[in-house]
Amino acid sequence: MLMNIDEIMEILPHRYPFLLVDNVISMDEKSIKAEKMVSINEPYFQGHFPMYPLMPGVLLVEGMAQTAGILLLKDYKGQNVIPLFIGIDNCRFKKEVRPGDRIVYEVRIIQSKKEVYKLEAKVFVREKLAAKAEIMAGIKR
């Protein structure tokens, strides 16, 4: 493990129940791989859906965006900056995510101009693609 939850919380402003990345597996200048363990104790499972709990797709997108935020903010640790989710394109959901699953987020920078970035993001469960999207993100100082 490259980065644990304590180190992630030094970078991202998100906190429970909205922090959706547990640790970082690998990272370089242009890409990151992170994970989340999905538990039945997640608060959204009370209503989505009690008889067949599914992780909401919007939270998969948020997890991709948070992973992108870690990649983009790693060099700003300790500074007063906020990651901004600017846009999303070509989002697709391919596989259900359920309690007990281990999510692996893979995000890589496609383009950057000043402090605005276009990233390719994917979510894998059991090594199968569960979701993908192109994300636009920025850094607010």
C-alpha positions as a Python dict, from the first residue, in 0.01 Angstrom:
ca = {
    (1, 'M'): (0, 0, 0),
    (2, 'L'): (138, 336, -106),
    (3, 'M'): (-98, 563, 90),
    (4, 'N'): (-332, 481, 379),
    (5, 'I'): (-654, 651, 489),
    (6, 'D'): (-471, 894, 721),
    (7, 'E'): (-251, 1016, 436),
    (8, 'I'): (-551, 1042, 204),
    (9, 'M'): (-732, 1260, 459),
    (10, 'E'): (-430, 1493, 466),
    (11, 'I'): (-490, 1553, 93),
    (12, 'L'): (-868, 1537, 40),
    (13, 'P'): (-1119, 1754, 228),
    (14, 'H'): (-1384, 1476, 223),
    (15, 'R'): (-1486, 1297, 543),
    (16, 'Y'): (-1730, 1026, 653),
    (17, 'P'): (-1977, 939, 512),
    (18, 'F'): (-1853, 1090, 187),
    (19, 'L'): (-1490, 975, 171),
    (20, 'L'): (-1497, 696, -88),
    (21, 'V'): (-1129, 597, -115),
    (22, 'D'): (-967, 373, 149),
    (23, 'N'): (-608, 353, 24),
    (24, 'V'): (-380, 411, -272),
    (25, 'I'): (-218, 105, -427),
    (26, 'S'): (10, 279, -678),
    (27, 'M'): (71, 625, -818),
    (28, 'D'): (306, 807, -1051),
    (29, 'E'): (299, 1155, -1209),
    (30, 'K'): (14, 1077, -1451),
    (31, 'S'): (-183, 788, -1299),
    (32, 'I'): (-317, 640, -979),
    (33, 'K'): (-472, 315, -863),
    (34, 'A'): (-675, 322, -541),
    (35, 'E'): (-932, 103, -369),
    (36, 'K'): (-1240, 98, -150),
    (37, 'M'): (-1385, -192, 40),
    (38, 'V'): (-1765, -180, 13),
    (39, 'S'): (-1943, -274, 337),
    (40, 'I'): (-2311, -341, 406),
    (41, 'N'): (-2269, -78, 682),
    (42, 'E'): (-2247, 203, 424),
    (43, 'P'): (-2533, 446, 501),
    (44, 'Y'): (-2670, 455, 144),
    (45, 'F'): (-2756, 83, 150),
    (46, 'Q'): (-3047, 157, 386),
    (47, 'G'): (-3235, 308, 93),
    (48, 'H'): (-3056, 183, -222),
    (49, 'F'): (-3204, -81, -217),
    (50, 'P'): (-3286, -262, 112),
    (51, 'M'): (-3391, -587, -60),
    (52, 'Y'): (-3098, -586, -309),
    (53, 'P'): (-2828, -340, -196),
    (54, 'L'): (-2642, -167, -481),
    (55, 'M'): (-2381, 107, -460),
    (56, 'P'): (-2532, 407, -640),
    (57, 'G'): (-2367, 491, -971),
    (58, 'V'): (-2328, 853, -870),
    (59, 'L'): (-2107, 738, -581),
    (60, 'L'): (-1891, 537, -821),
    (61, 'V'): (-1843, 860, -1016),
    (62, 'E'): (-1762, 1046, -695),
    (63, 'G'): (-1507, 778, -602),
    (64, 'M'): (-1341, 821, -942),
    (65, 'A'): (-1336, 1198, -888),
    (66, 'Q'): (-1188, 1163, -537),
    (67, 'T'): (-918, 934, -673),
    (68, 'A'): (-843, 1196, -938),
    (69, 'G'): (-829, 1455, -658),
    (70, 'I'): (-562, 1256, -475),
    (71, 'L'): (-354, 1237, -792),
    (72, 'L'): (-388, 1608, -865),
    (73, 'L'): (-339, 1732, -507),
    (74, 'K'): (-53, 1505, -396),
    (75, 'D'): (200, 1783, -449),
    (76, 'Y'): (-15, 2042, -263),
    (77, 'K'): (-18, 1854, 70),
    (78, 'G'): (-57, 2098, 357),
    (79, 'Q'): (-164, 2385, 131),
    (80, 'N'): (-512, 2534, 131),
    (81, 'V'): (-639, 2397, -203),
    (82, 'I'): (-967, 2229, -297),
    (83, 'P'): (-1025, 1982, -581),
    (84, 'L'): (-1313, 2086, -807),
    (85, 'F'): (-1523, 1843, -1009),
    (86, 'I'): (-1585, 2042, -1327),
    (87, 'G'): (-1748, 1792, -1561),
    (88, 'I'): (-1806, 1440, -1678),
    (89, 'D'): (-1838, 1287, -2024),
    (90, 'N'): (-1901, 941, -2165),
    (91, 'C'): (-1997, 787, -1831),
    (92, 'R'): (-2107, 424, -1850),
    (93, 'F'): (-2200, 168, -1586),
    (94, 'K'): (-2114, -190, -1677),
    (95, 'K'): (-2145, -399, -1360),
    (96, 'E'): (-2323, -381, -1026),
    (97, 'V'): (-2126, -299, -712),
    (98, 'R'): (-2256, -473, -400),
    (99, 'P'): (-2162, -510, -33),
    (100, 'G'): (-1848, -718, 5),
    (101, 'D'): (-1697, -598, -322),
    (102, 'R'): (-1351, -446, -346),
    (103, 'I'): (-1354, -149, -584),
    (104, 'V'): (-1033, -61, -767),
    (105, 'Y'): (-1024, 288, -917),
    (106, 'E'): (-781, 354, -1202),
    (107, 'V'): (-739, 716, -1312),
    (108, 'R'): (-491, 872, -1553),
    (109, 'I'): (-437, 1225, -1680),
    (110, 'I'): (-519, 1266, -2049),
    (111, 'Q'): (-468, 1644, -2081),
    (112, 'S'): (-380, 1937, -1862),
    (113, 'K'): (-384, 2312, -1908),
    (114, 'K'): (-284, 2530, -1616),
    (115, 'E'): (-479, 2379, -1325),
    (116, 'V'): (-759, 2214, -1527),
    (117, 'Y'): (-728, 1845, -1609),
    (118, 'K'): (-904, 1589, -1825),
    (119, 'L'): (-877, 1238, -1686),
    (120, 'E'): (-977, 889, -1790),
    (121, 'A'): (-1131, 703, -1496),
    (122, 'K'): (-1234, 340, -1452),
    (123, 'V'): (-1383, 131, -1174),
    (124, 'F'): (-1308, -241, -1152),
    (125, 'V'): (-1472, -509, -938),
    (126, 'R'): (-1318, -857, -943),
    (127, 'E'): (-1096, -737, -1230),
    (128, 'K'): (-1404, -661, -1444),
    (129, 'L'): (-1493, -311, -1561),
    (130, 'A'): (-1783, -179, -1353),
    (131, 'A'): (-1785, 186, -1468),
    (132, 'K'): (-1587, 434, -1673),
    (133, 'A'): (-1592, 805, -1748),
    (134, 'E'): (-1391, 1104, -1864),
    (135, 'I'): (-1364, 1356, -1583),
    (136, 'M'): (-1275, 1724, -1587),
    (137, 'A'): (-1123, 1848, -1263),
    (138, 'G'): (-954, 2160, -1138),
    (139, 'I'): (-766, 2297, -841),
    (140, 'K'): (-897, 2596, -646),
    (141, 'R'): (-640, 2793, -448),
}
